[in-house]
Amino acid sequence: MLKEFLNQKKISIYKLSQTSGVPYSTLNDIVNGKIDISNCKAGSLKRIADSLEISMDELYDICSTTQYIISEKYGIAGKITVKDKKYDLSFSYNGSEVTFTLYSVNAISTRYIKEISEWRIDEYIENERIREGLNGIHYYAQR
């Protein structure tokens, strides 16, 4: 995401606003995932990309509101998206699509969203396995 990119380059939102001519409030909303980059004007995106010395395609990839993760514990792939200023997580498990709304987009949730999402996938799978085990016990107890 753009926030991580700017942190790596040691560029503040304020400095990017000055060099690109894009209003600070617009950049702040983009950086914090409050607006989708696909809703931004092409001229603004071009000025941002030029200021960062990257292509518009690279900027789009960096600002994408979709991230992909894989639970290390279970090898389950998940997709994190920003929708309505909140993080949503979706993944498939046992042929079913599972979706959770996680947290509002803010500095802390943005920083840890990948770890939070992996933990949520792991927690869901563990709970499902416990439920499946209990159903199996109940079935055999009834026989």
N, C-alpha and C positions, 0 to 999 in steps of 0.2 A: 504494500500500500504506500501511498505517497508520503505519509507521515514517517515511515521507516526510512524511505529513500532520502527525505530531507534531513533526518537525524544522522544518517550515514555521511552525508555530504556537509554536515554542520551548517545548514542553511535554515534560517528561521522563516516562518510564514511572512513576517513583516519584511524581511529582506527580499523574499521572492516577490512580494507585492510591489515593492519599490522598483525592482529590476524589470518586472514584467508589465507593470502598469495595470494589473488586474486587482480590483479592490480586495483589501484584506479580508473583509467579511465573506466574499465569494471563495477565496482561497481557503479560509478557515473551514468553511462548510465542506469543501472538496476534501481537504486533508482529514477531517474528522468523520468522513463518510455520511454526512448529513444530506448531501445531494449526490446524485449519480452523475458521473462525468458525461454520460450520454445526453444529459439534459443541459450541458453547457454549450455556449456559443463557440463555433469553430475558431473565430478570431482570438478569443480568450485562451483557448487551448494552444493555439499556435504561439502566442506570446509566452505562455508558461513553458512550453517545450523549448522555445528558443532561449529563454533565460536559463533553463537547466542544461542547455546544450545536448538535448536528446531529440529524437524524432517524435512526431505526434503518435505514431504507433507505440513507441516505447512508453510514452506518457499514458496512453490508454491502458496498456498492460499494468503499469504501476498503479494507476488509479482505479483499476477494476474493482467493482463492488462484490466480486465473487472470488473466493479463495477455495482451494482444494486441500484436503488433509487426508491422512490415513492414520487410523488408530494403530499404534505400534503393537499394542497388546493383542488385538484381534485381526488386524489387517483389513479392516473395513474402511472403505473410502467414503468421505463425507464432503459435502459442499456447504460453505458458509456464504451467505449472501446478506447484503444490507438492503432492508426493505422497511420503509416508513420509520427511518432512524433507529431501527433495531436490527440486531443480528439474528438471522434464522439459520438453523442447521438442518440439513436433510441428508439422509443416507438410506440404504436398503439393507434390510435384515430379514432373512428367511422369506424372501419374495415379497415383502411388504415395504412400502415407502414410509419412512418415519421422518417427521418434521417437528422441530421444536423452535420456539422463539426463545432466544437466550437472554440477552441483555440489551439495554439501550446503548447506542453508540456513544462512547465517551472515552476519555484518555486511557483510563485503566482497562476497560473492557477491550478496547482496541489493542492495547499492548499484549493482553493475555488471551485473546480470542481463540487462537489455535489450540492452546493448552486446555482451555475451558471446553472447547468442542470435542477434543479427543477424550477428555474425562467424561463428558456427557454420553458419548457413544459407548465407552467402556461400561459406564454405570447402567445404561439401558440394556446392553447385552447381558450383563451379570444378573440384573433383575429378571430378564426374560428367561434365562437359564434356571434361575431359582424357581420361577413360576412353572416352567416345564417340568422340573424335578418334582415339585409338589403335586402337580397334576398326575404325574406317573405314580407317585406314592398313593394318592387318593384312588387311582384306578385299581392298583393291585390290592389295596385294603378292602375294596368293595367286592372283590372276586371271591 
